[in-house]
Amino acid sequence: MSYPIEALDFQKDFPEFSRLFKVIYDGKEPCRSMYEWLFVKNVFNREGHFLHVAKDGAKVVASDCLLPVPVIINGNQYNAAWSIRTMTDPEYQRRGIFRALTNHNIEAARRQGIDLILGFANNNSYPGYVKFGWEVLFERTASYRPLNLEKALTKKLRLPGLAKLANEGYRRYDHRKLQANSHRHTGWFRFTNSTQAPPETDSLWAKMHNFAPIMVARHHKYCDWRYNQRPNHKYKFITAYQGAEPAGLLIWRMLKNGSALLVDYVGPRSKDLIVALANQALIQARNNGANLMLESTGPYFRAELKTLGFRDLGRPLQNNHFIALRLNEKLDSKILGSEENWFFSYGDSEFDLDAGF
């Protein structure tokens, strides 16, 4: 039996897409405005959007989605796309729908000049991607910075009163340490806060070209669409200045679970600058009641963030296998396969697009 594949019609098919989403994600409801922003309003679309679905009559039984985005590899710009929201209704698995959908999107990507498809797969799904010719580049890791230890101490000590007292001591000590770090950088940088990616993003992106061999193009066009235009989310932007000149931009936000997330960075590779901006984000997150801050930037921030108390998460991320499908044979798999060559962030992938966030 064949299952027709077509671009999702948001007017007609979104209720069925929502049904499939809730089946896969334990009843979570997808936000229609977010998916319209992701696909219909994506500023890097060329010929329509890449949210394709397979249907059994009017029923949406599977989906495969690509988000086009420009990527810089060794100074050259390529057209890439993130693969997200690959879903198949459990009642329709093992019928070849997954392969048919991915092949359909791959061919659509080729026609629109996409050079590289990127994604993050879990332990269950990545063998299927490998079977269909994808490469597993490496496993992505994350780190976190505690800001409130009461819950962890209560679990360890089993004495809520003592845990609360110990946490208050930790919080006072941590506050003094963060403030001392802030004063240490006062002579180097001044900081401004905003709720929109600032126009200076373009000049900061120009300073970032030698930051890493491979990274998404973080110009204002990208940041305006990715952060300013995203519905139902409030990002926080910290810009560091040296005199009147913008030096770097850090993006973070609060999560629904009371944690905070370091989302993205635009600027040169400078240890002092990165530490100063991250410290400002920690102070603001703490003042907003965050119990910890999460980050997943790969090796480029890890050493700097460890000086601020970040530590390895200690468990793999849900979708920790970084996978790629090269549509342009000129791209070198050895370059792509080294984590040391990549700078990515939560803003680059589906982690920050998850319904639970």
C-alpha positions as CSV (number, residue, x, y, z in Angstrom):
1,M,0.0,0.0,0.0
2,S,1.3,3.5,-0.9
3,Y,1.1,6.5,1.4
4,P,1.1,9.8,-0.5
5,I,3.8,12.3,0.6
6,E,3.2,16.0,0.4
7,A,4.0,19.3,2.1
8,L,1.8,19.8,5.2
9,D,-1.2,22.0,4.5
10,F,-1.4,24.0,7.7
11,Q,-5.0,24.9,7.2
12,K,-6.2,21.4,6.4
13,D,-3.7,19.0,7.9
14,F,-2.4,20.6,11.2
15,P,-5.0,18.9,13.4
16,E,-3.8,15.5,12.1
17,F,-0.2,16.5,12.5
18,S,-1.1,17.5,16.1
19,R,-2.6,14.1,16.7
20,L,0.5,12.3,15.4
21,F,2.7,14.6,17.6
22,K,0.7,13.7,20.7
23,V,1.0,10.0,20.0
24,I,4.8,10.3,19.7
25,Y,5.3,12.8,22.6
26,D,3.0,11.4,25.3
27,G,0.1,13.8,24.8
28,K,2.1,17.0,24.4
29,E,0.4,19.6,22.2
30,P,2.4,21.1,19.4
31,C,2.1,24.9,19.0
32,R,0.8,25.7,15.5
33,S,2.3,29.3,15.4
34,M,5.7,27.8,16.2
35,Y,5.6,25.3,13.4
36,E,4.4,28.0,11.0
37,W,7.3,30.1,12.1
38,L,9.7,27.2,11.7
39,F,8.6,26.2,8.3
40,V,6.3,28.6,6.4
41,K,8.1,31.8,7.7
42,N,11.7,30.4,7.6
43,V,13.7,33.1,5.9
44,F,16.0,30.6,4.3
45,N,13.3,28.7,2.3
46,R,13.7,28.8,-1.5
47,E,10.7,27.0,-2.9
48,G,8.2,26.3,-0.1
49,H,8.7,24.6,3.3
50,F,10.2,21.2,4.1
51,L,7.6,19.9,6.6
52,H,6.5,16.8,4.6
53,V,4.0,14.2,5.7
54,A,2.8,10.8,4.6
55,K,-0.9,10.3,4.7
56,D,-3.4,7.4,4.8
57,G,-6.4,9.1,3.3
58,A,-6.8,12.2,5.5
59,K,-4.8,10.7,8.3
60,V,-1.2,12.0,8.8
61,V,0.8,8.9,9.7
62,A,4.4,10.2,9.5
63,S,6.4,13.3,9.1
64,D,10.0,14.4,8.2
65,C,11.1,18.0,8.5
66,L,14.1,20.0,7.3
67,L,15.1,23.5,8.5
68,P,17.3,25.2,5.9
69,V,20.2,27.3,7.3
70,P,23.5,28.6,5.9
71,V,26.6,27.0,7.3
72,I,30.2,28.2,7.1
73,I,32.8,25.5,6.6
74,N,36.4,26.6,6.4
75,G,35.4,30.1,5.3
76,N,33.0,28.9,2.6
77,Q,29.2,29.2,2.8
78,Y,27.1,26.1,2.1
79,N,23.4,25.5,2.2
80,A,22.6,23.1,5.0
81,A,19.4,21.9,6.7
82,W,18.6,20.5,10.2
83,S,16.5,17.4,10.2
84,I,13.9,17.5,13.0
85,R,10.5,16.0,14.0
86,T,10.9,12.6,12.2
87,M,7.8,10.8,13.4
88,T,6.0,7.6,12.4
89,D,2.7,6.5,13.9
90,P,3.4,3.2,15.8
91,E,0.5,1.6,13.9
92,Y,2.3,2.3,10.6
93,Q,5.9,1.3,11.4
94,R,7.8,-1.3,9.4
95,R,6.0,-0.3,6.2
96,G,8.8,1.6,4.5
97,I,7.2,5.0,5.3
98,F,10.2,6.4,7.2
99,R,12.6,5.6,4.3
100,A,10.2,6.9,1.7
101,L,9.7,10.2,3.6
102,T,13.4,10.7,4.2
103,N,14.2,10.0,0.5
104,H,11.5,12.4,-0.5
105,N,13.0,15.2,1.6
106,I,16.5,14.4,0.4
107,E,15.5,14.7,-3.2
108,A,13.6,17.9,-2.5
109,A,16.8,19.2,-0.7
110,R,18.9,18.3,-3.7
111,R,16.6,20.2,-6.0
112,Q,16.9,23.3,-3.8
113,G,20.7,23.2,-3.6
114,I,21.1,21.8,-0.1
115,D,24.7,20.6,0.4
116,L,24.4,19.0,3.8
117,I,21.6,17.6,6.1
118,L,22.4,17.6,9.8
119,G,20.5,16.1,12.8
120,F,20.6,14.6,16.2
121,A,19.4,11.0,16.7
122,N,18.8,8.9,19.8
123,N,20.0,5.3,20.5
124,N,16.9,3.8,18.9
125,S,16.9,5.8,15.7
126,Y,20.5,6.3,14.6
127,P,21.0,2.7,13.4
128,G,18.2,3.4,10.8
129,Y,19.9,6.5,9.6
130,V,23.2,4.7,9.3
131,K,21.5,2.0,7.2
132,F,20.2,4.7,4.8
133,G,23.7,6.2,4.3
134,W,23.9,8.8,7.1
135,E,27.2,9.3,9.0
136,V,27.4,9.4,12.8
137,L,29.9,12.2,13.4
138,F,30.2,12.1,17.2
139,E,28.2,12.1,20.4
140,R,27.1,15.5,21.7
141,T,27.6,16.3,25.3
142,A,26.4,19.0,27.7
143,S,27.3,20.6,31.0
144,Y,25.5,22.4,33.8
145,R,26.1,24.9,36.5
146,P,24.2,24.5,39.9
147,L,22.6,27.6,41.3
148,N,20.5,26.0,43.9
149,L,21.4,22.8,45.7
150,E,18.5,22.3,48.1
151,K,16.8,19.6,46.1
152,A,20.0,17.6,45.6
153,L,21.1,18.1,49.2
154,T,17.7,17.0,50.5
155,K,18.0,13.8,48.5
156,K,21.5,13.2,49.7
157,L,21.2,14.2,53.4
158,R,17.5,13.1,53.8
159,L,17.2,16.0,56.3
160,P,15.2,18.8,54.7
161,G,16.1,21.4,57.4
162,L,19.8,20.7,57.2
163,A,19.7,20.7,53.4
164,K,18.0,24.1,53.4
165,L,20.5,25.5,55.8
166,A,23.5,24.1,53.8
167,N,21.9,25.5,50.5
168,E,21.6,29.0,52.0
169,G,25.3,28.9,52.8
170,Y,26.1,27.8,49.3
171,R,23.9,30.5,47.8
172,R,25.5,33.2,49.8
173,Y,29.0,32.0,48.9
174,D,28.1,31.6,45.3
175,H,26.5,35.1,45.2
176,R,29.8,36.6,46.5
177,K,31.8,34.6,43.9
178,L,29.7,35.7,41.0
179,Q,29.7,39.3,42.1
180,A,33.5,39.2,42.5
181,N,33.8,37.9,38.9
182,S,31.6,40.7,37.7
183,H,33.7,43.3,39.4
184,R,36.8,41.8,38.0
185,H,35.5,42.4,34.5
186,T,34.1,45.9,35.1
187,G,37.3,47.6,33.8
188,W,37.2,45.5,30.6
189,F,33.6,45.4,29.5
190,R,30.3,47.1,30.1
191,F,27.0,45.2,29.5
192,T,23.6,46.0,28.1
193,N,20.5,43.8,28.2
194,S,17.7,43.6,25.7
195,T,14.9,41.3,24.6
196,Q,15.7,41.4,20.9
197,A,18.8,40.4,18.9
198,P,20.5,43.8,18.5
199,P,21.5,45.3,15.1
200,E,25.1,45.0,16.2
201,T,24.8,41.2,15.5
202,D,26.1,41.7,12.0
203,S,29.3,43.4,13.2
204,L,29.8,40.8,15.8
205,W,29.3,38.0,13.3
206,A,32.0,39.6,11.2
207,K,34.4,39.1,14.1
208,M,33.4,35.4,14.4
209,H,34.5,34.0,11.1
210,N,37.7,32.5,12.5
211,F,35.9,31.2,15.7
212,A,35.6,27.6,14.5
213,P,36.0,25.7,11.2
214,I,32.3,24.9,11.1
215,M,29.3,26.9,12.3
216,V,25.9,28.2,11.4
217,A,26.0,31.7,10.0
218,R,25.0,33.9,12.9
219,H,24.3,37.1,11.1
220,H,21.4,39.4,12.0
221,K,19.1,37.8,9.4
222,Y,19.5,34.4,11.1
223,C,19.2,35.8,14.7
224,D,16.3,38.0,13.9
225,W,14.3,35.0,12.6
226,R,15.6,32.4,15.1
227,Y,15.1,34.5,18.2
228,N,13.2,37.8,17.6
229,Q,10.4,36.2,15.6
230,R,10.0,32.9,17.5
231,P,6.5,32.9,19.1
232,N,5.8,32.3,22.7
233,H,9.4,32.5,23.9
234,K,11.4,35.3,25.6
235,Y,15.1,35.3,24.9
236,K,17.5,37.5,26.8
237,F,20.4,39.1,25.1
238,I,23.5,40.4,26.9
239,T,25.8,42.5,24.7
240,A,29.4,43.3,26.0
241,Y,31.1,46.5,24.9
242,Q,34.6,47.7,25.0
243,G,34.2,51.5,24.9
244,A,31.6,52.2,22.3
245,E,32.5,49.0,20.3
246,P,30.3,45.9,20.6
247,A,32.6,43.0,21.7
248,G,30.2,40.0,22.0
249,L,26.6,38.8,22.4
250,L,25.3,36.0,24.6
251,I,21.7,34.7,24.4
252,W,20.0,32.8,27.2
253,R,16.5,32.1,28.5
254,M,14.6,30.6,31.3
255,L,12.9,27.2,30.9
256,K,9.5,26.1,32.2
257,N,11.1,23.8,34.7
258,G,12.9,26.6,36.5
259,S,16.3,26.0,34.9
260,A,18.1,28.3,32.5
261,L,19.6,27.6,29.2
262,L,22.7,29.2,27.5
263,V,21.3,29.3,24.0
264,D,23.9,31.0,21.7
265,Y,26.9,33.2,21.3
266,V,28.0,35.7,18.6
267,G,31.4,37.2,18.7
268,P,35.2,36.5,18.6
269,R,36.8,33.6,20.4
270,S,38.0,35.3,23.5
271,K,38.3,33.6,26.9
272,D,37.9,36.8,28.9
273,L,34.9,37.9,26.9
274,I,33.1,34.5,27.1
275,V,33.7,34.2,30.8
276,A,32.5,37.7,31.4
277,L,29.3,37.2,29.4
278,A,28.6,33.8,30.9
279,N,29.1,35.2,34.4
280,Q,26.5,37.9,33.7
281,A,24.1,35.3,32.5
282,L,24.6,33.2,35.7
283,I,23.9,36.3,37.8
284,Q,20.7,37.1,35.9
285,A,19.6,33.5,35.9
286,R,20.1,33.3,39.7
287,N,18.2,36.5,40.2
288,N,15.4,35.0,38.1
289,G,15.2,32.0,40.4
290,A,16.9,29.4,38.2
291,N,18.2,26.3,40.0
292,L,20.8,25.5,37.4
293,M,22.0,26.6,34.0
294,L,22.5,24.2,31.1
295,E,24.7,24.5,28.0
296,S,25.7,22.4,25.0
297,T,28.2,24.2,23.0
298,G,30.8,21.5,22.4
299,P,34.5,21.9,23.2
300,Y,34.7,25.7,22.3
301,F,33.2,26.9,25.6
302,R,33.8,24.0,27.8
303,A,37.2,25.0,29.2
304,E,36.1,28.6,29.8
305,L,32.8,27.6,31.4
306,K,34.6,25.2,33.8
307,T,36.3,28.2,35.4
308,L,32.8,29.4,36.3
309,G,31.8,26.1,37.9
310,F,30.2,24.3,35.0
311,R,30.5,20.5,35.1
312,D,29.8,17.6,32.8
313,L,26.1,16.6,32.8
314,G,27.2,13.0,33.5
315,R,24.5,11.4,31.3
316,P,23.9,11.5,27.6
317,L,21.5,13.9,26.0
318,Q,18.3,12.4,24.7
319,N,19.3,12.9,21.1
320,N,23.1,12.7,21.5
321,H,24.3,11.2,18.2
322,F,25.2,14.0,15.8
323,I,24.5,12.7,12.3
324,A,25.0,14.0,8.8
325,L,24.1,13.2,5.2
326,R,26.5,14.8,2.6
327,L,24.7,15.8,-0.6
328,N,27.8,17.6,-1.9
329,E,30.7,15.2,-2.4
330,K,33.2,18.1,-2.0
331,L,32.5,18.2,1.7
332,D,35.1,16.2,3.6
333,S,33.7,13.7,6.1
334,K,36.9,13.8,8.2
335,I,36.4,17.6,8.7
336,L,32.7,17.1,9.6
337,G,33.5,14.1,11.9
338,S,35.7,16.0,14.3
339,E,33.9,17.6,17.3
340,E,36.9,20.0,17.6
341,N,35.9,21.6,14.3
342,W,32.3,22.5,15.4
343,F,30.7,25.3,17.2
344,F,27.0,24.6,17.8
345,S,24.5,25.6,20.4
346,Y,21.0,24.8,21.6
347,G,19.9,27.4,19.0
348,D,21.2,25.3,16.2
349,S,19.1,22.2,16.7
350,E,15.9,20.7,17.9
351,F,16.9,20.7,21.6
352,D,15.6,24.2,22.0
353,L,12.5,23.5,19.8
354,D,11.3,20.7,22.0
355,A,7.7,21.0,23.2
356,G,8.9,20.3,26.8
357,F,11.0,23.5,26.7
